[in-house]
């Protein structure tokens, strides 16, 4: 009995999660080449208005509409860069290659950067800009609902040995070195986007209702960012190159001393590096960026 139930669940899940046709309908042929209507009739009863196929098709369409609706909202910046039609085609290709395997829709885009790197045809001449946008948009998702642990206060640093002390950034934090000022770009897109609504019953209608603006694309200019959550809101904070090197090194598990030495060797800190360190760590502590991991 349990085996039969598992088999039924697998068939039902396969039917619901299969990609739609170009006309946004359920595929007419099953994975073995047989007509889908024959397969559906084996485990779903028709009713007075709908056939077995039509009943399952409702779930199949709503499943995909929900995925795409979330994907549209999570990656507004990439959407604005690619345009509606190209973004939609890319989203379908991505979700087909990397279907949802998580209990939460939050994880839908966790492999998008890898997907675009392997299939550069989607971003063409804007590949590097698209990469920066996707990295920032994914970091925003992580910062929004990622884990946050009890933070260190600046007083906790006093008297500690920098050679052995490890300050670990909050799990919800990301540090990025970008080739483009995508923070400004994404903020413009988000401000001008229409308010989000409920999932639509037809993605083509949804696209018409919520066409994102076409902002001017940013020129190449390197920036360093910390994406963090403070007082329940997500912020993008620009960092000096040396500050970024310190934070990135701490994220990798280096000691406080090793992280500062790396920044001093690779950056251009100047004679006032010590004063900068004090200012940076006081500010970072006020934001609750670090916790002590040993």
C-alpha positions in Angstrom: 0.0 0.0 0.0 2.8 2.4 0.9 4.6 1.6 -2.3 1.5 2.3 -4.3 1.0 5.6 -2.6 4.6 6.6 -3.3 4.2 5.7 -7.0 1.1 7.8 -7.2 2.8 10.8 -5.6 5.7 10.5 -8.0 3.4 10.4 -11.0 1.3 13.3 -9.7 4.4 15.4 -8.9 5.8 14.7 -12.4 2.6 15.8 -14.0 2.4 19.0 -12.0 6.1 20.0 -12.4 6.5 19.3 -16.1 7.2 22.5 -18.1 4.2 24.0 -20.0 4.0 24.2 -23.8 4.7 27.4 -25.7 1.0 28.2 -25.4 1.1 27.7 -21.6 -0.8 24.4 -21.6 0.0 21.0 -20.2 2.1 18.9 -22.5 0.1 16.5 -24.7 2.6 13.7 -24.5 3.9 11.9 -21.4 7.6 11.3 -20.6 7.3 7.9 -22.3 5.8 9.3 -25.4 2.3 8.1 -24.7 -0.6 10.6 -24.7 -0.8 12.4 -21.4 -4.6 12.0 -21.4 -4.2 8.2 -21.1 -1.8 8.6 -18.1 -4.0 11.1 -16.3 -7.1 8.9 -16.7 -5.4 6.1 -14.8 -5.3 8.0 -11.5 -7.6 11.1 -11.7 -11.3 10.8 -12.1 -13.1 13.3 -14.5 -16.0 15.2 -13.3 -19.1 16.7 -14.9 -17.2 19.6 -16.4 -13.5 18.6 -16.8 -11.7 15.6 -18.1 -8.9 13.9 -16.0 -6.3 15.8 -18.2 -8.0 19.1 -17.7 -8.2 18.7 -13.9 -4.4 18.0 -13.7 -3.7 20.8 -16.1 -5.1 23.3 -13.7 -2.5 22.3 -11.1 0.3 22.1 -13.7 -0.4 25.6 -14.9 -0.8 27.2 -11.5 2.4 25.5 -10.3 4.4 27.1 -13.2 2.6 30.5 -12.9 3.5 30.6 -9.2 7.2 29.8 -9.9 7.5 32.3 -12.7 5.6 35.0 -10.6 8.1 34.6 -7.8 11.1 34.5 -10.2 9.8 37.8 -11.8 9.7 39.5 -8.4 13.0 38.2 -7.2 15.0 39.3 -10.2 13.5 42.7 -11.2 17.0 44.0 -12.2 17.8 41.2 -14.5 14.3 41.5 -15.9 14.9 45.2 -16.7 18.2 44.4 -18.3 17.0 41.5 -20.6 13.5 42.7 -21.4 10.2 40.9 -20.8 10.3 38.3 -23.6 13.9 37.3 -23.2 13.6 37.2 -19.4 10.6 35.0 -19.6 12.3 32.6 -22.0 15.4 32.5 -19.8 13.3 31.9 -16.7 11.5 28.9 -18.3 14.8 27.5 -19.5 16.4 27.9 -16.0 13.5 26.4 -14.1 13.4 23.5 -16.5 17.1 22.8 -16.0 17.0 23.5 -12.3 13.5 22.7 -11.0 12.6 23.6 -7.5 13.9 21.1 -5.0 13.4 23.2 -1.8 10.4 23.5 0.6 10.6 27.3 0.1 10.3 29.4 -3.1 13.0 31.6 -1.6 15.6 29.2 -3.1 14.4 29.3 -6.7 17.3 31.5 -7.9 20.2 30.0 -6.0 21.7 28.5 -9.2 20.9 31.4 -11.6 24.5 32.8 -11.6 25.8 29.4 -12.5 23.2 28.9 -15.2 24.0 32.2 -16.9 27.7 31.5 -16.8 27.1 28.1 -18.5 24.6 29.6 -21.0 25.9 33.1 -21.9 23.6 33.4 -24.9 20.9 34.8 -22.6 22.9 37.8 -21.5 25.1 38.2 -24.6 27.1 41.5 -24.5 25.8 42.3 -21.0 27.2 39.2 -19.4 29.3 40.9 -16.8 26.6 43.4 -15.9 24.1 40.6 -15.7 26.4 38.6 -13.4 26.7 41.6 -11.0 23.0 42.1 -11.0 22.1 38.5 -10.3 24.7 38.3 -7.5 23.3 41.4 -5.8 19.7 40.2 -6.2 20.5 36.8 -4.7 22.4 38.5 -1.9 19.3 40.6 -1.2 17.2 37.5 -0.9 19.8 36.0 1.5 19.9 39.1 3.6 16.1 39.4 3.7 15.4 36.1 5.5 18.8 34.6 6.3 19.9 33.6 9.7 21.1 36.3 12.1 22.9 35.5 15.4 23.5 37.5 18.5 26.0 40.2 17.5 29.2 41.3 19.0 29.5 44.8 20.5 32.5 47.0 20.1 33.4 46.4 23.8 33.7 42.7 23.0 36.8 43.4 20.9 38.7 45.1 23.7 41.4 43.0 25.2 41.2 40.3 22.6 44.3 39.0 20.7 43.9 39.9 17.0 46.2 37.0 16.1 43.7 34.4 17.3 40.4 36.2 17.3 37.9 35.3 14.6 35.0 37.6 13.8 32.5 35.9 11.6 30.0 37.9 9.5 26.4 37.2 10.1 25.1 34.2 8.0 22.7 36.6 6.2 25.5 38.9 5.0 27.2 38.9 1.6 30.2 40.9 0.4 30.6 41.6 -3.3 33.2 43.1 -5.5 31.3 44.4 -8.6 32.4 45.7 -11.9 29.4 47.9 -12.2 27.5 50.2 -9.7 24.6 47.8 -9.7 23.4 49.0 -6.3 22.2 52.3 -7.7 20.8 50.5 -10.8 18.8 48.0 -8.8 17.5 50.6 -6.4 16.2 52.7 -9.4 14.5 49.6 -10.8 12.8 48.7 -7.5 11.6 52.3 -6.8 10.0 52.5 -10.3 8.5 49.0 -10.3 4.8 48.7 -9.7 3.6 47.3 -6.4 3.7 43.5 -6.2 0.4 41.7 -6.4 -1.0 38.2 -6.1 0.1 35.4 -8.5 -1.6 35.7 -11.8 -3.6 33.1 -13.7 -1.8 33.9 -16.9 1.9 34.9 -17.1 1.4 36.8 -20.4 -1.3 39.0 -18.8 0.9 39.4 -15.7 3.8 40.6 -17.9 1.5 43.2 -19.5 0.4 44.4 -16.1 3.8 44.8 -14.6 6.3 45.8 -17.3 9.4 47.0 -15.5 11.0 50.3 -16.5 13.9 50.4 -18.9 16.4 52.4 -16.8 19.7 53.6 -18.3 22.3 50.9 -18.0 25.3 51.8 -15.7 28.7 52.3 -17.1 31.5 50.1 -15.8 32.9 51.3 -12.5 34.2 49.0 -9.7 32.4 49.1 -6.4 32.6 47.0 -3.2 29.4 46.2 -1.3 28.2 44.7 1.9 24.6 43.5 1.7 23.1 43.3 5.2 19.9 43.4 7.2 19.4 46.1 9.9 16.2 46.7 11.8 14.4 44.3 9.5 15.4 46.1 6.3 18.0 45.2 3.7 20.7 47.7 2.9 23.5 47.9 0.4 26.5 49.6 1.9 29.5 50.6 -0.2 32.9 49.8 1.2 36.4 51.0 0.6 38.5 48.4 -1.2 40.5 47.7 2.0 37.4 47.4 4.1 36.0 44.9 1.6 39.2 42.8 1.7 39.0 42.6 5.5 35.3 41.6 5.5 35.8 39.0 2.7 38.8 37.6 4.6 36.8 37.3 7.8 34.0 35.6 5.9 36.6 33.0 4.8 37.5 32.3 8.4 40.8 34.2 8.7 41.8 35.7 12.0 41.3 39.4 12.6 45.0 40.1 12.3 45.4 38.1 9.1 42.4 39.8 7.6 43.8 43.3 8.4 47.3 42.3 7.1 45.8 41.1 3.8 44.0 44.4 3.4 47.2 46.4 4.2 49.3 44.4 1.7 46.9 44.4 -1.1 45.2 47.7 -0.7 46.3 51.4 -0.6 45.3 52.2 2.9 47.9 54.9 3.6 49.3 56.2 6.9 45.9 56.6 8.6 45.0 52.9 8.2 44.8 52.4 12.0 42.3 55.2 12.4 40.2 53.8 9.5 40.2 50.4 11.2 38.8 51.9 14.4 36.1 53.8 12.5 35.1 50.8 10.3 34.9 48.3 13.2 32.9 50.8 15.4 30.4 51.3 12.5 30.2 47.6 11.7 29.7 46.7 15.3 26.8 49.2 15.5 25.2 47.4 12.6 25.6 44.0 14.3 27.6 42.6 11.4 29.7 40.1 13.3 29.4 37.4 15.9 32.2 35.5 17.7 32.7 32.0 16.4 35.4 30.8 18.8 
